Amino acid sequence: MATEPLRVGGRWMYLYRAVDKAGNTLDFTLPE
């Protein structure tokens, strides 16, 4: 799983990227 800091609307969030068993990329963000 990769994690990248990302600034959205003046707020810092973390973008998480993972790959499931079928090879699909899953992206989701969590607030700091």
PQR file of N, CA, C, O and H, with PARSE charges and radii, in Angstrom:
ATOM      1  N   MET A   1       0.846  -1.168   0.000 -0.4000 1.5000
ATOM      2  CA  MET A   1       0.000   0.000   0.000 -0.0000 2.0000
ATOM      3  C   MET A   1       0.895   1.236   0.000  0.5500 1.7000
ATOM      4  O   MET A   1       1.845   1.317   0.779 -0.5500 1.4000
ATOM      5  N   ALA A   2       0.600   2.181  -0.856 -0.4000 1.5000
ATOM      6  CA  ALA A   2       1.359   3.427  -0.934 -0.0000 2.0000
ATOM      7  C   ALA A   2       0.563   4.545  -0.270  0.5500 1.7000
ATOM      8  O   ALA A   2      -0.667   4.554  -0.323 -0.5500 1.4000
ATOM      9  H   ALA A   2      -0.171   2.115  -1.489  0.4000 1.0000
ATOM     10  N   THR A   3       1.259   5.478   0.348 -0.4000 1.5000
ATOM     11  CA  THR A   3       0.629   6.622   1.005 -0.0000 2.0000
ATOM     12  C   THR A   3       1.273   7.901   0.502  0.5500 1.7000
ATOM     13  O   THR A   3       2.498   8.002   0.435 -0.5500 1.4000
ATOM     14  H   THR A   3       2.258   5.471   0.391  0.4000 1.0000
ATOM     15  N   GLU A   4       0.444   8.882   0.148 -0.4000 1.5000
ATOM     16  CA  GLU A   4       0.957  10.169  -0.317 -0.0000 2.0000
ATOM     17  C   GLU A   4       0.192  11.288   0.372  0.5500 1.7000
ATOM     18  O   GLU A   4      -1.036  11.236   0.445 -0.5500 1.4000
ATOM     19  H   GLU A   4      -0.552   8.800   0.203  0.4000 1.0000
ATOM     20  N   PRO A   5       0.904  12.316   0.887 -0.5600 1.5000
ATOM     21  CA  PRO A   5       0.185  13.489   1.395  0.2800 2.0000
ATOM     22  C   PRO A   5      -0.398  14.273   0.224  0.5500 1.7000
ATOM     23  O   PRO A   5       0.225  14.367  -0.834 -0.5500 1.4000
ATOM     24  N   LEU A   6      -1.572  14.827   0.407 -0.4000 1.5000
ATOM     25  CA  LEU A   6      -2.285  15.508  -0.671 -0.0000 2.0000
ATOM     26  C   LEU A   6      -3.029  16.692  -0.072  0.5500 1.7000
ATOM     27  O   LEU A   6      -3.703  16.546   0.948 -0.5500 1.4000
ATOM     28  H   LEU A   6      -2.078  14.751   1.266  0.4000 1.0000
ATOM     29  N   ARG A   7      -2.916  17.861  -0.690 -0.4000 1.5000
ATOM     30  CA  ARG A   7      -3.611  19.044  -0.177 -0.0000 2.0000
ATOM     31  C   ARG A   7      -4.894  19.238  -0.979  0.5500 1.7000
ATOM     32  O   ARG A   7      -4.854  19.387  -2.200 -0.5500 1.4000
ATOM     33  H   ARG A   7      -2.368  17.980  -1.518  0.4000 1.0000
ATOM     34  N   VAL A   8      -6.036  19.234  -0.283 -0.4000 1.5000
ATOM     35  CA  VAL A   8      -7.338  19.375  -0.930 -0.0000 2.0000
ATOM     36  C   VAL A   8      -8.097  20.501  -0.234  0.5500 1.7000
ATOM     37  O   VAL A   8      -8.382  20.414   0.960 -0.5500 1.4000
ATOM     38  H   VAL A   8      -6.069  19.113   0.709  0.4000 1.0000
ATOM     39  N   GLY A   9      -8.422  21.549  -0.971 -0.4000 1.5000
ATOM     40  CA  GLY A   9      -9.191  22.653  -0.404 -0.0000 2.0000
ATOM     41  C   GLY A   9      -8.543  23.286   0.811  0.5500 1.7000
ATOM     42  O   GLY A   9      -9.241  23.699   1.738 -0.5500 1.4000
ATOM     43  H   GLY A   9      -8.191  21.620  -1.941  0.4000 1.0000
ATOM     44  N   GLY A  10      -7.222  23.371   0.825 -0.4000 1.5000
ATOM     45  CA  GLY A  10      -6.509  23.966   1.940 -0.0000 2.0000
ATOM     46  C   GLY A  10      -6.283  23.030   3.111  0.5500 1.7000
ATOM     47  O   GLY A  10      -5.690  23.437   4.110 -0.5500 1.4000
ATOM     48  H   GLY A  10      -6.655  23.036   0.073  0.4000 1.0000
ATOM     49  N   ARG A  11      -6.740  21.785   3.020 -0.4000 1.5000
ATOM     50  CA  ARG A  11      -6.564  20.808   4.095 -0.0000 2.0000
ATOM     51  C   ARG A  11      -5.672  19.681   3.610  0.5500 1.7000
ATOM     52  O   ARG A  11      -5.765  19.251   2.461 -0.5500 1.4000
ATOM     53  H   ARG A  11      -7.222  21.455   2.209  0.4000 1.0000
ATOM     54  N   TRP A  12      -4.815  19.210   4.488 -0.4000 1.5000
ATOM     55  CA  TRP A  12      -3.953  18.080   4.146 -0.0000 2.0000
ATOM     56  C   TRP A  12      -4.710  16.784   4.368  0.5500 1.7000
ATOM     57  O   TRP A  12      -5.358  16.597   5.398 -0.5500 1.4000
ATOM     58  H   TRP A  12      -4.740  19.560   5.422  0.4000 1.0000
ATOM     59  N   MET A  13      -4.622  15.888   3.386 -0.4000 1.5000
ATOM     60  CA  MET A  13      -5.227  14.568   3.487 -0.0000 2.0000
ATOM     61  C   MET A  13      -4.185  13.560   3.037  0.5500 1.7000
ATOM     62  O   MET A  13      -3.195  13.921   2.400 -0.5500 1.4000
ATOM     63  H   MET A  13      -4.096  16.041   2.549  0.4000 1.0000
ATOM     64  N   TYR A  14      -4.403  12.328   3.360 -0.4000 1.5000
ATOM     65  CA  TYR A  14      -3.510  11.263   2.913 -0.0000 2.0000
ATOM     66  C   TYR A  14      -4.229  10.408   1.888  0.5500 1.7000
ATOM     67  O   TYR A  14      -5.336   9.925   2.123 -0.5500 1.4000
ATOM     68  H   TYR A  14      -5.207  12.034   3.878  0.4000 1.0000
ATOM     69  N   LEU A  15      -3.576  10.231   0.744 -0.4000 1.5000
ATOM     70  CA  LEU A  15      -4.104   9.374  -0.316 -0.0000 2.0000
ATOM     71  C   LEU A  15      -3.480   7.995  -0.150  0.5500 1.7000
ATOM     72  O   LEU A  15      -2.259   7.846  -0.172 -0.5500 1.4000
ATOM     73  H   LEU A  15      -2.677  10.624   0.553  0.4000 1.0000
ATOM     74  N   TYR A  16      -4.324   7.000   0.013 -0.4000 1.5000
ATOM     75  CA  TYR A  16      -3.874   5.612   0.133 -0.0000 2.0000
ATOM     76  C   TYR A  16      -4.197   4.888  -1.159  0.5500 1.7000
ATOM     77  O   TYR A  16      -5.301   5.019  -1.689 -0.5500 1.4000
ATOM     78  H   TYR A  16      -5.317   7.121   0.031  0.4000 1.0000
ATOM     79  N   ARG A  17      -3.253   4.135  -1.662 -0.4000 1.5000
ATOM     80  CA  ARG A  17      -3.442   3.394  -2.907 -0.0000 2.0000
ATOM     81  C   ARG A  17      -3.035   1.949  -2.667  0.5500 1.7000
ATOM     82  O   ARG A  17      -1.940   1.674  -2.177 -0.5500 1.4000
ATOM     83  H   ARG A  17      -2.356   4.029  -1.231  0.4000 1.0000
ATOM     84  N   ALA A  18      -3.918   1.035  -3.014 -0.4000 1.5000
ATOM     85  CA  ALA A  18      -3.646  -0.384  -2.838 -0.0000 2.0000
ATOM     86  C   ALA A  18      -4.148  -1.132  -4.066  0.5500 1.7000
ATOM     87  O   ALA A  18      -4.939  -0.602  -4.846 -0.5500 1.4000
ATOM     88  H   ALA A  18      -4.807   1.258  -3.412  0.4000 1.0000
ATOM     89  N   VAL A  19      -3.686  -2.353  -4.230 -0.4000 1.5000
ATOM     90  CA  VAL A  19      -4.116  -3.208  -5.340 -0.0000 2.0000
ATOM     91  C   VAL A  19      -4.743  -4.461  -4.744  0.5500 1.7000
ATOM     92  O   VAL A  19      -4.135  -5.129  -3.907 -0.5500 1.4000
ATOM     93  H   VAL A  19      -3.043  -2.783  -3.596  0.4000 1.0000
ATOM     94  N   ASP A  20      -5.966  -4.779  -5.180 -0.4000 1.5000
ATOM     95  CA  ASP A  20      -6.633  -5.972  -4.650 -0.0000 2.0000
ATOM     96  C   ASP A  20      -6.182  -7.221  -5.402  0.5500 1.7000
ATOM     97  O   ASP A  20      -5.362  -7.141  -6.316 -0.5500 1.4000
ATOM     98  H   ASP A  20      -6.460  -4.237  -5.860  0.4000 1.0000
ATOM     99  N   LYS A  21      -6.719  -8.365  -5.015 -0.4000 1.5000
ATOM    100  CA  LYS A  21      -6.295  -9.649  -5.599 -0.0000 2.0000
ATOM    101  C   LYS A  21      -6.570  -9.743  -7.094  0.5500 1.7000
ATOM    102  O   LYS A  21      -5.869 -10.455  -7.812 -0.5500 1.4000
ATOM    103  H   LYS A  21      -7.386  -8.430  -4.273  0.4000 1.0000
ATOM    104  N   ALA A  22      -7.598  -9.020  -7.568 -0.4000 1.5000
ATOM    105  CA  ALA A  22      -7.946  -9.048  -8.988 -0.0000 2.0000
ATOM    106  C   ALA A  22      -7.099  -8.072  -9.805  0.5500 1.7000
ATOM    107  O   ALA A  22      -7.234  -8.007 -11.027 -0.5500 1.4000
ATOM    108  H   ALA A  22      -8.168  -8.441  -6.985  0.4000 1.0000
ATOM    109  N   GLY A  23      -6.223  -7.309  -9.131 -0.4000 1.5000
ATOM    110  CA  GLY A  23      -5.371  -6.359  -9.830 -0.0000 2.0000
ATOM    111  C   GLY A  23      -5.983  -4.979  -9.985  0.5500 1.7000
ATOM    112  O   GLY A  23      -5.425  -4.126 -10.675 -0.5500 1.4000
ATOM    113  H   GLY A  23      -6.113  -7.362  -8.139  0.4000 1.0000
ATOM    114  N   ASN A  24      -7.133  -4.750  -9.345 -0.4000 1.5000
ATOM    115  CA  ASN A  24      -7.770  -3.440  -9.403 -0.0000 2.0000
ATOM    116  C   ASN A  24      -7.097  -2.485  -8.420  0.5500 1.7000
ATOM    117  O   ASN A  24      -6.744  -2.877  -7.308 -0.5500 1.4000
ATOM    118  H   ASN A  24      -7.586  -5.443  -8.784  0.4000 1.0000
ATOM    119  N   THR A  25      -6.923  -1.238  -8.834 -0.4000 1.5000
ATOM    120  CA  THR A  25      -6.332  -0.227  -7.958 -0.0000 2.0000
ATOM    121  C   THR A  25      -7.434   0.410  -7.127  0.5500 1.7000
ATOM    122  O   THR A  25      -8.455   0.849  -7.658 -0.5500 1.4000
ATOM    123  H   THR A  25      -7.210  -0.920  -9.738  0.4000 1.0000
ATOM    124  N   LEU A  26      -7.217   0.457  -5.824 -0.4000 1.5000
ATOM    125  CA  LEU A  26      -8.173   1.063  -4.904 -0.0000 2.0000
ATOM    126  C   LEU A  26      -7.548   2.334  -4.346  0.5500 1.7000
ATOM    127  O   LEU A  26      -6.464   2.288  -3.764 -0.5500 1.4000
ATOM    128  H   LEU A  26      -6.387   0.101  -5.393  0.4000 1.0000
ATOM    129  N   ASP A  27      -8.220   3.467  -4.518 -0.4000 1.5000
ATOM    130  CA  ASP A  27      -7.745   4.746  -3.992 -0.0000 2.0000
ATOM    131  C   ASP A  27      -8.753   5.250  -2.968  0.5500 1.7000
ATOM    132  O   ASP A  27      -9.961   5.196  -3.199 -0.5500 1.4000
ATOM    133  H   ASP A  27      -9.100   3.504  -4.991  0.4000 1.0000
ATOM    134  N   PHE A  28      -8.258   5.738  -1.843 -0.4000 1.5000
ATOM    135  CA  PHE A  28      -9.135   6.381  -0.876 -0.0000 2.0000
ATOM    136  C   PHE A  28      -8.326   7.392  -0.084  0.5500 1.7000
ATOM    137  O   PHE A  28      -7.105   7.280   0.027 -0.5500 1.4000
ATOM    138  H   PHE A  28      -7.277   5.782  -1.655  0.4000 1.0000
ATOM    139  N   THR A  29      -9.025   8.389   0.470 -0.4000 1.5000
ATOM    140  CA  THR A  29      -8.354   9.444   1.225 -0.0000 2.0000
ATOM    141  C   THR A  29      -8.857   9.455   2.656  0.5500 1.7000
ATOM    142  O   THR A  29     -10.004   9.106   2.934 -0.5500 1.4000
ATOM    143  H   THR A  29     -10.017   8.480   0.380  0.4000 1.0000
ATOM    144  N   LEU A  30      -7.975   9.864   3.559 -0.4000 1.5000
ATOM    145  CA  LEU A  30      -8.321  10.036   4.966 -0.0000 2.0000
ATOM    146  C   LEU A  30      -7.824  11.401   5.404  0.5500 1.7000
ATOM    147  O   LEU A  30      -6.709  11.792   5.059 -0.5500 1.4000
ATOM    148  H   LEU A  30      -7.043  10.148   3.334  0.4000 1.0000
ATOM    149  N   PRO A  31      -8.642  12.140   6.166 -0.5600 1.5000
ATOM    150  CA  PRO A  31      -8.176  13.437   6.664  0.2800 2.0000
ATOM    151  C   PRO A  31      -7.053  13.256   7.666  0.5500 1.7000
ATOM    152  O   PRO A  31      -6.946  12.217   8.317 -0.5500 1.4000
ATOM    153  N   GLU A  32      -6.226  14.269   7.782 -0.4000 1.5000
ATOM    154  CA  GLU A  32      -5.098  14.216   8.714 -0.0000 2.0000
ATOM    155  C   GLU A  32      -5.587  14.237  10.144  0.5500 1.7000
ATOM    156  O   GLU A  32      -4.781  14.200  11.073 -0.5500 1.4000
ATOM    157  H   GLU A  32      -6.313  15.113   7.254  0.4000 1.0000
TER
END
